[in-house]
Amino acid sequence: MGASFNKFLNVAATEDGAFASWASKHPAINEFSRRYKFFKPLMLTIGNEIKHTATWFKLGLSIGAALMSMFDVASDVYTISHYHNLGKHATADLMTFLVILSLVLQLLVVIAIHHKNKRRTLIEMLGTLTFTKPAFNKVRERA
């Protein structure tokens, strides 16, 4: 029964909505809740704690995703700089071109997807340019 409450909790906006859906799906829960007044507040408290924990987990994943994206860019910049210092300018220039091409393609995809909403387009472009878009996507994925 507890696992099914968690499923309702994952799709409901609030703990109250999850409990109401859960109780309507399982009539025995509804009867138990009416008979024992402590049960609904207990489940709402548990639901609140689960949602709160998921929020902190989501924040941790988002920070991790942003840091990994920024680390990736930093390692690209370091590698390009290293090749320049070794005198391999053609290789460094090619790597620079590929990094810029990747960024331009990502921006074009953002524009293609969000062109109807200028505000959303600008927000997504900012996330792409600051290399924090993976973190924003992780937040949306868990929401």
C-alpha positions in Angstrom: 0.0 0.0 0.0 2.8 2.4 0.8 4.4 1.9 -2.6 1.2 2.8 -4.3 0.9 6.0 -2.1 4.4 6.9 -3.4 3.2 6.5 -7.0 0.3 8.9 -6.4 2.7 11.3 -4.6 5.0 11.4 -7.6 2.2 12.5 -10.0 0.1 14.7 -7.7 0.8 18.4 -7.1 0.3 18.2 -3.4 0.2 15.6 -0.6 -3.5 16.3 -0.2 -4.1 15.4 -3.9 -2.0 12.3 -3.6 -3.9 11.2 -0.5 -7.3 11.9 -2.1 -6.4 9.9 -5.3 -4.9 7.1 -3.2 -8.0 6.9 -1.0 -10.4 6.9 -3.9 -8.4 4.1 -5.6 -8.3 2.0 -2.5 -11.7 2.1 -0.6 -10.1 0.3 2.4 -7.8 3.3 2.9 -10.7 5.6 2.8 -12.5 3.6 5.5 -9.4 3.3 7.6 -8.8 7.0 7.4 -12.4 7.7 8.5 -12.1 5.3 11.4 -8.6 6.4 12.6 -8.3 10.1 12.6 -4.5 10.0 13.0 -3.9 8.2 9.6 -4.5 11.0 7.1 -2.3 13.6 9.0 0.4 10.9 9.3 0.3 10.1 5.6 0.3 13.9 4.7 3.4 14.4 6.9 5.1 11.4 5.3 4.2 12.7 1.8 5.5 16.2 2.7 8.8 14.7 3.9 9.2 12.6 0.7 8.5 15.6 -1.5 10.9 17.7 0.5 13.6 15.1 0.2 13.0 14.8 -3.6 13.5 18.6 -3.9 16.9 18.4 -2.2 17.8 15.4 -4.3 16.8 17.3 -7.4 18.9 20.3 -6.4 21.9 18.1 -5.8 21.5 16.4 -9.2 21.1 19.8 -10.9 24.2 21.2 -9.3 26.1 18.1 -10.3 24.9 18.3 -13.9 25.9 22.0 -14.1 29.3 21.3 -12.6 29.9 18.5 -15.0 28.9 20.6 -18.0 31.2 23.4 -16.8 34.0 20.9 -16.2 33.6 19.6 -19.8 33.9 23.1 -21.2 36.9 23.9 -18.9 38.7 20.7 -20.1 38.0 21.7 -23.7 39.5 25.1 -23.1 42.5 23.6 -21.3 43.1 21.1 -24.1 42.9 23.9 -26.8 45.3 26.0 -24.8 47.7 23.0 -24.4 47.7 22.4 -28.1 48.4 26.1 -28.8 51.3 25.9 -26.3 52.7 22.9 -28.1 52.7 24.8 -31.4 49.9 22.6 -32.8 47.9 25.6 -33.9 45.9 23.7 -36.6 44.7 21.1 -34.1 43.8 23.8 -31.5 42.0 25.8 -34.2 40.0 22.8 -35.3 39.1 22.0 -31.7 38.0 25.6 -31.2 35.9 25.4 -34.4 34.2 22.2 -33.2 33.4 23.6 -29.8 31.9 26.7 -31.4 30.0 24.6 -33.9 28.5 22.5 -31.1 27.4 25.6 -29.3 25.9 27.2 -32.4 24.0 24.0 -33.3 22.6 23.8 -29.7 21.5 27.5 -30.0 19.8 26.7 -33.4 18.0 23.8 -31.8 16.8 26.0 -29.0 15.5 28.6 -31.4 13.8 25.9 -33.6 12.0 24.4 -30.5 11.1 27.6 -28.7 10.8 30.2 -31.4 7.1 30.9 -30.6 7.9 32.2 -27.1 10.7 34.8 -27.1 11.1 34.8 -23.3 11.5 31.0 -23.1 13.9 31.1 -26.1 16.1 33.7 -24.3 16.1 31.7 -21.0 17.0 28.5 -22.9 19.7 30.3 -24.8 21.1 31.7 -21.6 21.2 28.2 -20.1 23.0 27.0 -23.2 25.6 29.8 -23.3 26.4 29.5 -19.5 26.6 25.7 -19.8 24.0 25.3 -17.1 21.2 23.8 -19.4 21.8 20.2 -18.2 21.1 21.4 -14.7 17.8 23.1 -15.8 16.9 20.0 -17.8 17.5 17.8 -14.7 15.2 20.1 -12.6 12.4 19.9 -15.3 12.9 16.1 -15.6 12.2 15.5 -11.9 9.4 18.1 -11.5 
